[in-house]
């Protein structure tokens, strides 16, 4: 299926569910805002407990605040995000109940499985972006340690640092795209093991990254409208639905649906 056909089909599948999709997006924004507020509250609590001078200031980084933010993100935001992908996959142009969004909270077993999957999946994405940036980090650390010793060739080294950072980021995006299908393989029930899902996602991504990149470019106008904040509940669902249709089409072409086990 061509990229423009995917975008057109996603609009058709979203019919009858615009209000539900906007509500889900708004709920995710509220959830993320609540998590940030909880992290700041934990930060203020830690500062007050240890009588730091920054206790009255909102915003300082603290270990407790960071831990609370990460924990709440893993336990609530990421499972809801995965449930949203399952819901978008189920759209067929008619109204679909939003209970699939809470897929990860339907039982203790599913909750643990969802948490385990998201931990492995996002750890893999983090490594995909981190490893290519190591050379740039090493050069930056060398510049910092050298001080004025390399002052004469500082411009050349800064240019090298910039090139390494750009190349590392580009390679990180390329590697990170390899994990794109993992969520949808898990949502389809094709792969419940997170490591196998990532490995299979890499196989699916081989030769399809350019197609995915073209779809992202096609969705770029919707992403840009999200910068205005107000259009987010209308634009973001279109992007998510298009990505779900694209992933479903790719997995179906690869024969993945025939191996569905849930």
VMD Tcl script that draws the C-alpha trace (Angstrom):
set ca {
  {0.00 0.00 0.00}
  {1.33 3.43 -0.96}
  {1.99 6.10 1.63}
  {-0.80 8.39 0.40}
  {-3.21 5.45 0.38}
  {-2.26 4.76 3.99}
  {-2.98 8.38 4.93}
  {-6.33 8.25 3.14}
  {-7.27 4.92 4.72}
  {-6.32 6.18 8.18}
  {-8.73 9.12 7.74}
  {-11.49 6.68 6.82}
  {-10.76 4.45 9.81}
  {-10.83 7.45 12.11}
  {-14.39 8.36 11.08}
  {-16.83 8.04 13.95}
  {-13.99 8.13 16.46}
  {-12.74 11.71 16.23}
  {-14.28 12.65 19.57}
  {-12.92 9.53 21.28}
  {-9.46 10.09 19.78}
  {-9.45 13.73 20.90}
  {-10.56 12.66 24.38}
  {-7.78 10.09 24.55}
  {-5.20 12.68 23.47}
  {-6.48 15.15 26.05}
  {-6.35 12.42 28.71}
  {-2.72 11.66 27.84}
  {-1.84 15.35 28.09}
  {-3.47 15.51 31.52}
  {-1.68 12.32 32.57}
  {1.70 13.67 31.49}
  {1.03 17.01 33.19}
  {0.03 15.21 36.38}
  {3.23 13.17 36.29}
  {5.34 16.32 35.92}
  {3.50 17.96 38.81}
  {4.01 14.85 40.97}
  {7.74 15.00 40.18}
  {7.91 18.64 41.20}
  {6.00 17.92 44.41}
  {8.49 15.15 45.21}
  {11.34 17.57 44.49}
  {9.91 20.20 46.85}
  {9.36 17.52 49.50}
  {12.99 16.38 49.23}
  {14.28 19.95 49.35}
  {12.13 20.71 52.40}
  {13.13 17.47 54.12}
  {16.83 18.24 53.76}
  {16.31 22.00 54.28}
  {17.87 23.08 51.02}
  {17.91 26.72 49.99}
  {15.99 25.87 46.80}
  {13.02 24.48 48.74}
  {10.81 27.38 47.76}
  {11.73 27.20 44.09}
  {9.86 24.92 41.68}
  {12.09 23.29 39.14}
  {15.39 22.11 40.67}
  {16.43 18.60 39.67}
  {16.41 16.08 42.50}
  {16.88 12.34 42.75}
  {13.48 11.77 44.36}
  {11.65 13.94 41.84}
  {13.35 12.19 38.92}
  {12.58 8.75 40.34}
  {8.90 9.63 40.90}
  {8.58 11.01 37.36}
  {10.20 7.94 35.78}
  {8.19 5.52 37.93}
  {4.84 7.15 37.14}
  {5.72 7.35 33.46}
  {6.53 3.65 33.33}
  {3.50 2.57 35.38}
  {0.84 4.81 33.85}
  {1.83 6.89 30.83}
  {3.60 4.22 28.75}
  {0.92 1.51 29.29}
  {-1.77 4.04 28.30}
  {0.28 4.98 25.24}
  {0.56 1.31 24.24}
  {-3.17 0.84 24.84}
  {-3.80 3.77 22.52}
  {-1.85 2.04 19.76}
  {-3.97 -1.09 20.27}
  {-7.12 1.04 20.01}
  {-5.94 2.77 16.82}
  {-5.18 -0.63 15.30}
  {-8.77 -1.73 15.97}
  {-10.44 1.20 14.17}
  {-12.50 0.30 11.13}
  {-14.51 3.43 10.37}
  {-17.11 2.73 13.02}
  {-17.21 3.73 16.67}
  {-14.91 1.63 18.83}
  {-15.16 1.70 22.64}
  {-12.12 3.11 24.38}
  {-11.71 0.22 26.81}
  {-8.80 -1.10 24.72}
  {-6.82 1.92 25.88}
  {-6.78 0.38 29.35}
  {-5.57 -2.99 28.01}
  {-2.51 -2.94 30.26}
  {-4.62 -2.43 33.40}
  {-7.23 -5.14 32.78}
  {-5.42 -7.68 34.96}
  {-2.32 -7.92 37.11}
  {-0.71 -10.31 34.63}
  {-1.27 -7.97 31.67}
  {-0.02 -5.03 33.71}
  {3.25 -6.80 34.55}
  {3.63 -7.98 30.95}
  {3.00 -4.47 29.62}
  {5.47 -2.90 32.08}
  {8.10 -5.48 31.17}
  {7.59 -4.88 27.47}
  {7.78 -1.09 27.74}
  {10.93 -1.28 29.88}
  {12.73 -3.46 27.35}
  {11.42 -1.56 24.35}
  {12.34 1.93 25.54}
  {15.68 0.74 26.91}
  {16.48 -0.53 23.42}
  {15.46 2.81 21.89}
  {17.59 4.67 24.47}
  {20.63 2.56 23.54}
  {19.95 3.14 19.83}
  {20.31 6.87 20.41}
  {23.04 6.72 23.05}
  {25.63 4.46 21.40}
  {26.05 6.52 18.18}
  {26.58 9.67 20.29}
  {29.45 8.17 22.32}
  {32.19 9.47 19.92}
  {30.78 13.02 20.18}
  {30.62 12.73 23.97}
  {34.22 11.52 24.09}
  {35.41 14.43 21.93}
  {33.45 16.89 24.10}
  {34.98 15.37 27.25}
  {38.46 15.63 25.70}
  {37.93 19.29 24.85}
  {36.79 20.00 28.38}
  {39.77 18.21 29.94}
  {42.29 19.78 27.56}
  {41.22 23.32 28.44}
  {43.45 25.84 26.67}
  {45.91 23.24 25.44}
  {44.01 22.80 22.16}
  {43.05 26.45 21.83}
  {44.80 26.82 18.46}
  {42.87 23.98 16.88}
  {39.72 24.56 18.91}
  {37.66 25.61 15.88}
  {38.53 22.44 13.98}
  {37.75 20.27 16.98}
  {34.41 22.01 17.52}
  {33.59 21.37 13.86}
  {34.51 17.72 14.35}
  {32.31 17.61 17.46}
  {29.38 19.08 15.55}
  {29.80 16.60 12.69}
  {30.00 13.67 15.08}
  {26.88 14.87 16.92}
  {24.89 15.25 13.69}
  {26.04 11.87 12.34}
  {25.38 10.24 15.71}
  {21.87 11.67 15.85}
  {21.14 10.58 12.27}
  {22.42 7.07 13.02}
  {20.38 7.05 16.23}
  {17.20 7.88 14.31}
  {18.02 5.14 11.80}
  {18.58 2.57 14.55}
  {15.60 3.77 16.59}
  {13.28 3.27 13.61}
  {14.15 -0.40 13.83}
  {12.10 -0.63 17.05}
  {9.04 1.04 15.51}
  {7.08 -2.16 14.86}
  {7.69 -3.70 18.29}
  {4.68 -1.99 19.91}
  {2.37 -3.05 17.11}
  {3.66 -6.63 17.11}
  {2.87 -6.75 20.81}
  {-0.51 -5.08 20.25}
  {-1.40 -7.54 17.47}
  {-0.46 -10.42 19.75}
  {2.12 -11.63 17.23}
  {5.01 -11.40 19.70}
  {4.48 -11.19 23.47}
  {8.16 -11.56 24.30}
  {9.71 -8.06 24.18}
  {13.12 -9.26 22.95}
  {11.60 -11.30 20.13}
  {9.30 -8.37 19.29}
  {12.29 -6.03 18.94}
  {14.25 -8.58 16.91}
  {11.29 -9.11 14.58}
  {10.72 -5.36 14.37}
  {14.29 -4.97 13.13}
  {13.64 -7.54 10.41}
  {10.46 -5.74 9.37}
  {12.27 -2.39 9.36}
  {14.90 -3.72 6.95}
  {14.06 -2.13 3.62}
  {11.03 -0.20 4.92}
  {12.68 2.69 6.74}
  {12.48 4.95 3.68}
  {8.76 4.21 3.35}
  {8.21 5.03 7.01}
  {10.23 8.23 6.60}
  {8.00 9.27 3.67}
  {4.93 8.69 5.81}
  {6.43 10.83 8.59}
  {7.10 13.59 6.07}
  {3.48 13.35 4.90}
  {2.35 13.72 8.52}
  {4.71 16.65 9.12}
  {2.03 19.36 8.60}
  {-0.09 17.77 11.35}
  {2.96 17.61 13.63}
  {3.71 21.29 12.99}
  {0.16 22.30 13.89}
  {0.70 20.60 17.26}
  {3.21 23.36 18.05}
  {0.20 25.68 18.39}
  {-1.02 23.47 21.31}
  {-4.74 23.95 20.63}
  {-4.87 21.69 17.49}
  {-3.15 18.78 19.29}
  {-6.39 16.83 20.03}
  {-7.28 17.02 16.32}
  {-3.87 16.60 14.66}
  {-2.18 14.05 16.90}
  {-4.87 11.33 16.38}
  {-4.37 11.57 12.61}
  {-0.67 10.93 13.02}
  {-1.21 7.99 15.38}
  {-3.89 6.43 13.21}
  {-1.72 6.73 10.09}
  {1.20 5.08 11.88}
  {-1.07 2.27 13.11}
  {-2.44 1.66 9.60}
  {1.09 1.67 8.20}
  {2.36 -0.77 10.83}
  {-0.66 -3.04 10.39}
  {-0.19 -3.09 6.62}
  {3.52 -3.91 6.92}
  {2.93 -6.68 9.46}
  {0.11 -8.11 7.36}
  {2.28 -8.15 4.23}
  {4.95 -9.99 6.21}
  {2.39 -12.61 7.24}
  {2.46 -11.58 10.89}
  {-1.30 -11.63 11.38}
  {-1.38 -15.30 10.56}
  {0.76 -15.95 13.64}
  {-1.39 -13.97 16.06}
  {-1.50 -15.76 19.40}
  {-3.92 -13.69 21.47}
}
mol new
graphics top color blue
foreach p $ca { graphics top sphere $p radius 0.5 }
foreach p [lrange $ca 0 end-1] q [lrange $ca 1 end] { graphics top cylinder $p $q radius 0.2 }
display resetview
